[in-house]
Amino acid sequence: MTDVDQTSSRLADPGFPVFDPDKLLRDVLGIAPEPLPDFDSPVLTPLRVPLREATVGLLVSSGAYFPDQPKLRQHSDLSYRLLPRERELDEVLFGHMTPIRAFALADPNVAYPRDTMLDLERDGVIGRYADNAVSMVGSISQFDELATEVAPRIAGEFEAMGVDLVLVVPFCPQCHVAFGVLARALERRGLPTTSITTLYKHASYLKPPRASFLDFPLGCTAGRPREKAQQREIVKAALQHAEQAGPDWELKRLPFRWAADGNRDWEALVADVYRLDNEIRGAVRANAAAHQQVLGGGNEQEFAIRCAC
């Protein structure tokens, strides 16, 4: 084990039970996990206004799009779609073909929390939800291009909408890597961000700005399907953490449980969803093989300097 790996392992130990994505890859899918980058803490861009006055943008990695928009590719797609706030969720489609998309199909708000954001606007928690969300398929491994070419374009979209804070919502394990890079790159370019993560390990390594950890299944970054009150409280807590976060990086643990009694049966459910998909279509193996560039393993600091994140 390298020095970088040893440091990362210490950072990733939360002292309480969390879902282990490496175990999923090894034991369920037979895939060796790729090394994760161990970045330094990001320099934060200060929020310009209080949350109750802020225009909040939404950046999602589930590949949400509408039928009259070009379909997003399943992986390695650096394009994005703008999702107008007024378009109802009964029209939305998902380009990300990860097995955990089942949760988003049951309730789009768990991965694209458009209704939640509108509720928070109506309640005065935020000043305004931005005119458009930005949506990508987060199965991306072209990290240099993502940070140096795509991030400035997305920052420009949000700046044109007058966005003061961007809520970043990753989806699958690879999304957590790509959108960790993207959040850092946006922050470095003067746009404050906050992320909700369901993978403690990935967030500990990537250190996205103002990150909150939700101990929920992959794919349910913004809450449990069809539980609107809970979804609202989760997103509200993450946004309030963004407003209160100090200059030192931390991973805020959100106080919500998937099951009322605290049982972790959902971990087996996630594994079964991946196992079944793998057995039927082999889609996960094909998707993993498409990722060629490895970000971790010692080149993190050089990458961070080169890509300004």
Secondary structure as a PSIPRED ss2 file (coil, helix, strand):
# PSIPRED VFORMAT (PSIPRED V4.0)

   1 M C   1.000  0.000  0.000
   2 T C   1.000  0.000  0.000
   3 D H   0.000  1.000  0.000
   4 V H   0.000  1.000  0.000
   5 D H   0.000  1.000  0.000
   6 Q H   0.000  1.000  0.000
   7 T H   0.000  1.000  0.000
   8 S H   0.000  1.000  0.000
   9 S H   0.000  1.000  0.000
  10 R H   0.000  1.000  0.000
  11 L H   0.000  1.000  0.000
  12 A C   1.000  0.000  0.000
  13 D C   1.000  0.000  0.000
  14 P C   1.000  0.000  0.000
  15 G C   1.000  0.000  0.000
  16 F C   1.000  0.000  0.000
  17 P C   1.000  0.000  0.000
  18 V C   1.000  0.000  0.000
  19 F C   1.000  0.000  0.000
  20 D C   1.000  0.000  0.000
  21 P H   0.000  1.000  0.000
  22 D H   0.000  1.000  0.000
  23 K H   0.000  1.000  0.000
  24 L H   0.000  1.000  0.000
  25 L H   0.000  1.000  0.000
  26 R H   0.000  1.000  0.000
  27 D H   0.000  1.000  0.000
  28 V H   0.000  1.000  0.000
  29 L H   0.000  1.000  0.000
  30 G C   1.000  0.000  0.000
  31 I C   1.000  0.000  0.000
  32 A C   1.000  0.000  0.000
  33 P C   1.000  0.000  0.000
  34 E C   1.000  0.000  0.000
  35 P C   1.000  0.000  0.000
  36 L C   1.000  0.000  0.000
  37 P C   1.000  0.000  0.000
  38 D C   1.000  0.000  0.000
  39 F C   1.000  0.000  0.000
  40 D C   1.000  0.000  0.000
  41 S C   1.000  0.000  0.000
  42 P C   1.000  0.000  0.000
  43 V C   1.000  0.000  0.000
  44 L C   1.000  0.000  0.000
  45 T C   1.000  0.000  0.000
  46 P C   1.000  0.000  0.000
  47 L C   1.000  0.000  0.000
  48 R C   1.000  0.000  0.000
  49 V C   1.000  0.000  0.000
  50 P C   1.000  0.000  0.000
  51 L H   0.000  1.000  0.000
  52 R H   0.000  1.000  0.000
  53 E H   0.000  1.000  0.000
  54 A C   1.000  0.000  0.000
  55 T E   0.000  0.000  1.000
  56 V E   0.000  0.000  1.000
  57 G E   0.000  0.000  1.000
  58 L E   0.000  0.000  1.000
  59 L E   0.000  0.000  1.000
  60 V E   0.000  0.000  1.000
  61 S C   1.000  0.000  0.000
  62 S E   0.000  0.000  1.000
  63 G C   1.000  0.000  0.000
  64 A E   0.000  0.000  1.000
  65 Y E   0.000  0.000  1.000
  66 F C   1.000  0.000  0.000
  67 P C   1.000  0.000  0.000
  68 D C   1.000  0.000  0.000
  69 Q C   1.000  0.000  0.000
  70 P C   1.000  0.000  0.000
  71 K C   1.000  0.000  0.000
  72 L C   1.000  0.000  0.000
  73 R C   1.000  0.000  0.000
  74 Q C   1.000  0.000  0.000
  75 H C   1.000  0.000  0.000
  76 S C   1.000  0.000  0.000
  77 D C   1.000  0.000  0.000
  78 L C   1.000  0.000  0.000
  79 S C   1.000  0.000  0.000
  80 Y C   1.000  0.000  0.000
  81 R E   0.000  0.000  1.000
  82 L E   0.000  0.000  1.000
  83 L E   0.000  0.000  1.000
  84 P E   0.000  0.000  1.000
  85 R C   1.000  0.000  0.000
  86 E C   1.000  0.000  0.000
  87 R C   1.000  0.000  0.000
  88 E C   1.000  0.000  0.000
  89 L H   0.000  1.000  0.000
  90 D H   0.000  1.000  0.000
  91 E H   0.000  1.000  0.000
  92 V C   1.000  0.000  0.000
  93 L E   0.000  0.000  1.000
  94 F E   0.000  0.000  1.000
  95 G C   1.000  0.000  0.000
  96 H C   1.000  0.000  0.000
  97 M C   1.000  0.000  0.000
  98 T C   1.000  0.000  0.000
  99 P C   1.000  0.000  0.000
 100 I C   1.000  0.000  0.000
 101 R H   0.000  1.000  0.000
 102 A H   0.000  1.000  0.000
 103 F H   0.000  1.000  0.000
 104 A H   0.000  1.000  0.000
 105 L H   0.000  1.000  0.000
 106 A H   0.000  1.000  0.000
 107 D C   1.000  0.000  0.000
 108 P H   0.000  1.000  0.000
 109 N H   0.000  1.000  0.000
 110 V H   0.000  1.000  0.000
 111 A C   1.000  0.000  0.000
 112 Y C   1.000  0.000  0.000
 113 P C   1.000  0.000  0.000
 114 R H   0.000  1.000  0.000
 115 D H   0.000  1.000  0.000
 116 T H   0.000  1.000  0.000
 117 M H   0.000  1.000  0.000
 118 L H   0.000  1.000  0.000
 119 D H   0.000  1.000  0.000
 120 L H   0.000  1.000  0.000
 121 E H   0.000  1.000  0.000
 122 R H   0.000  1.000  0.000
 123 D C   1.000  0.000  0.000
 124 G C   1.000  0.000  0.000
 125 V C   1.000  0.000  0.000
 126 I C   1.000  0.000  0.000
 127 G C   1.000  0.000  0.000
 128 R E   0.000  0.000  1.000
 129 Y E   0.000  0.000  1.000
 130 A C   1.000  0.000  0.000
 131 D C   1.000  0.000  0.000
 132 N E   0.000  0.000  1.000
 133 A E   0.000  0.000  1.000
 134 V E   0.000  0.000  1.000
 135 S E   0.000  0.000  1.000
 136 M C   1.000  0.000  0.000
 137 V E   0.000  0.000  1.000
 138 G C   1.000  0.000  0.000
 139 S C   1.000  0.000  0.000
 140 I C   1.000  0.000  0.000
 141 S C   1.000  0.000  0.000
 142 Q C   1.000  0.000  0.000
 143 F H   0.000  1.000  0.000
 144 D H   0.000  1.000  0.000
 145 E H   0.000  1.000  0.000
 146 L H   0.000  1.000  0.000
 147 A H   0.000  1.000  0.000
 148 T H   0.000  1.000  0.000
 149 E H   0.000  1.000  0.000
 150 V H   0.000  1.000  0.000
 151 A H   0.000  1.000  0.000
 152 P H   0.000  1.000  0.000
 153 R H   0.000  1.000  0.000
 154 I H   0.000  1.000  0.000
 155 A H   0.000  1.000  0.000
 156 G H   0.000  1.000  0.000
 157 E H   0.000  1.000  0.000
 158 F H   0.000  1.000  0.000
 159 E H   0.000  1.000  0.000
 160 A H   0.000  1.000  0.000
 161 M C   1.000  0.000  0.000
 162 G C   1.000  0.000  0.000
 163 V C   1.000  0.000  0.000
 164 D C   1.000  0.000  0.000
 165 L E   0.000  0.000  1.000
 166 V E   0.000  0.000  1.000
 167 L E   0.000  0.000  1.000
 168 V E   0.000  0.000  1.000
 169 V E   0.000  0.000  1.000
 170 P C   1.000  0.000  0.000
 171 F C   1.000  0.000  0.000
 172 C C   1.000  0.000  0.000
 173 P H   0.000  1.000  0.000
 174 Q H   0.000  1.000  0.000
 175 C H   0.000  1.000  0.000
 176 H H   0.000  1.000  0.000
 177 V H   0.000  1.000  0.000
 178 A H   0.000  1.000  0.000
 179 F H   0.000  1.000  0.000
 180 G H   0.000  1.000  0.000
 181 V H   0.000  1.000  0.000
 182 L H   0.000  1.000  0.000
 183 A H   0.000  1.000  0.000
 184 R H   0.000  1.000  0.000
 185 A H   0.000  1.000  0.000
 186 L H   0.000  1.000  0.000
 187 E H   0.000  1.000  0.000
 188 R H   0.000  1.000  0.000
 189 R C   1.000  0.000  0.000
 190 G C   1.000  0.000  0.000
 191 L C   1.000  0.000  0.000
 192 P C   1.000  0.000  0.000
 193 T E   0.000  0.000  1.000
 194 T E   0.000  0.000  1.000
 195 S E   0.000  0.000  1.000
 196 I E   0.000  0.000  1.000
 197 T E   0.000  0.000  1.000
 198 T C   1.000  0.000  0.000
 199 L C   1.000  0.000  0.000
 200 Y H   0.000  1.000  0.000
 201 K H   0.000  1.000  0.000
 202 H H   0.000  1.000  0.000
 203 A H   0.000  1.000  0.000
 204 S H   0.000  1.000  0.000
 205 Y H   0.000  1.000  0.000
 206 L H   0.000  1.000  0.000
 207 K C   1.000  0.000  0.000
 208 P C   1.000  0.000  0.000
 209 P C   1.000  0.000  0.000
 210 R C   1.000  0.000  0.000
 211 A E   0.000  0.000  1.000
 212 S E   0.000  0.000  1.000
 213 F E   0.000  0.000  1.000
 214 L C   1.000  0.000  0.000
 215 D C   1.000  0.000  0.000
 216 F C   1.000  0.000  0.000
 217 P C   1.000  0.000  0.000
 218 L C   1.000  0.000  0.000
 219 G C   1.000  0.000  0.000
 220 C C   1.000  0.000  0.000
 221 T C   1.000  0.000  0.000
 222 A C   1.000  0.000  0.000
 223 G C   1.000  0.000  0.000
 224 R C   1.000  0.000  0.000
 225 P C   1.000  0.000  0.000
 226 R C   1.000  0.000  0.000
 227 E C   1.000  0.000  0.000
 228 K H   0.000  1.000  0.000
 229 A H   0.000  1.000  0.000
 230 Q H   0.000  1.000  0.000
 231 Q H   0.000  1.000  0.000
 232 R H   0.000  1.000  0.000
 233 E H   0.000  1.000  0.000
 234 I H   0.000  1.000  0.000
 235 V H   0.000  1.000  0.000
 236 K H   0.000  1.000  0.000
 237 A H   0.000  1.000  0.000
 238 A H   0.000  1.000  0.000
 239 L H   0.000  1.000  0.000
 240 Q H   0.000  1.000  0.000
 241 H H   0.000  1.000  0.000
 242 A H   0.000  1.000  0.000
 243 E H   0.000  1.000  0.000
 244 Q H   0.000  1.000  0.000
 245 A C   1.000  0.000  0.000
 246 G C   1.000  0.000  0.000
 247 P C   1.000  0.000  0.000
 248 D C   1.000  0.000  0.000
 249 W C   1.000  0.000  0.000
 250 E C   1.000  0.000  0.000
 251 L E   0.000  0.000  1.000
 252 K E   0.000  0.000  1.000
 253 R E   0.000  0.000  1.000
 254 L C   1.000  0.000  0.000
 255 P C   1.000  0.000  0.000
 256 F C   1.000  0.000  0.000
 257 R C   1.000  0.000  0.000
 258 W C   1.000  0.000  0.000
 259 A C   1.000  0.000  0.000
 260 A C   1.000  0.000  0.000
 261 D C   1.000  0.000  0.000
 262 G C   1.000  0.000  0.000
 263 N C   1.000  0.000  0.000
 264 R C   1.000  0.000  0.000
 265 D C   1.000  0.000  0.000
 266 W H   0.000  1.000  0.000
 267 E H   0.000  1.000  0.000
 268 A H   0.000  1.000  0.000
 269 L H   0.000  1.000  0.000
 270 V H   0.000  1.000  0.000
 271 A H   0.000  1.000  0.000
 272 D H   0.000  1.000  0.000
 273 V H   0.000  1.000  0.000
 274 Y H   0.000  1.000  0.000
 275 R H   0.000  1.000  0.000
 276 L H   0.000  1.000  0.000
 277 D H   0.000  1.000  0.000
 278 N H   0.000  1.000  0.000
 279 E H   0.000  1.000  0.000
 280 I H   0.000  1.000  0.000
 281 R H   0.000  1.000  0.000
 282 G C   1.000  0.000  0.000
 283 A H   0.000  1.000  0.000
 284 V H   0.000  1.000  0.000
 285 R H   0.000  1.000  0.000
 286 A H   0.000  1.000  0.000
 287 N H   0.000  1.000  0.000
 288 A H   0.000  1.000  0.000
 289 A H   0.000  1.000  0.000
 290 A C   1.000  0.000  0.000
 291 H C   1.000  0.000  0.000
 292 Q C   1.000  0.000  0.000
 293 Q C   1.000  0.000  0.000
 294 V C   1.000  0.000  0.000
 295 L C   1.000  0.000  0.000
 296 G C   1.000  0.000  0.000
 297 G C   1.000  0.000  0.000
 298 G C   1.000  0.000  0.000
 299 N C   1.000  0.000  0.000
 300 E H   0.000  1.000  0.000
 301 Q H   0.000  1.000  0.000
 302 E H   0.000  1.000  0.000
 303 F H   0.000  1.000  0.000
 304 A H   0.000  1.000  0.000
 305 I H   0.000  1.000  0.000
 306 R H   0.000  1.000  0.000
 307 C H   0.000  1.000  0.000
 308 A C   1.000  0.000  0.000
 309 C C   1.000  0.000  0.000
